[in-house]
């Protein structure tokens, strides 16, 4: 009897510790996007990383400064999905408003949160770092997410209405970060691998193979491989052989 009790206690302890570890593991997936910041004496090396967006239950790309940040930060989409797959999405709109904490070189700014008791979105002063995900940049964004029955479904992207030939031409261009030093995540179609990929855009210049998100890129360029002749001479020779 004593041995059975000892085994039962050990099993319960194991389950409790394991469950705690899993919960802690999953909590990472509910941390907000955090680009981090570097001190003046630290070299800033911006990198494309992925974080788990618990609002949409999807992994999304963001620009990481290279310093600090939080644990919701993955090298690629596969790692993010593997870590957070199956995480239960929190009820964002019922979270208590959280002003967060101060950040270096960042002032407070007005943000919006959903207040269930009032059934509306209200402004609050956000300190700049931390907080929770009941936190929206605009009142419209807050209403669309938390009160969509009143304010309508989220907007969808408008497809490019130009001729298909012109749309495909832009998809064959190489990614071009442009001439400025900004850091904006954009997407381009990688014709060689036949898929849309993120890149850091400087903010000016560049070319037409640049999209705001993966969906817009896919809608414009499709997922099928675009067979393009990069080497004009080779294409000419092939065409000559076929004709003759």
Helices and strands as residue ranges (DSSP letters): H 2-27, G 28-30, E 47-53, E 58-64, H 77-84, G 92-94, E 101-102, E 109-115, E 120-126, E 128-129, H 139-146, H 148-151, H 164-170, E 184-190, E 195-201, H 214-221, H 232-243
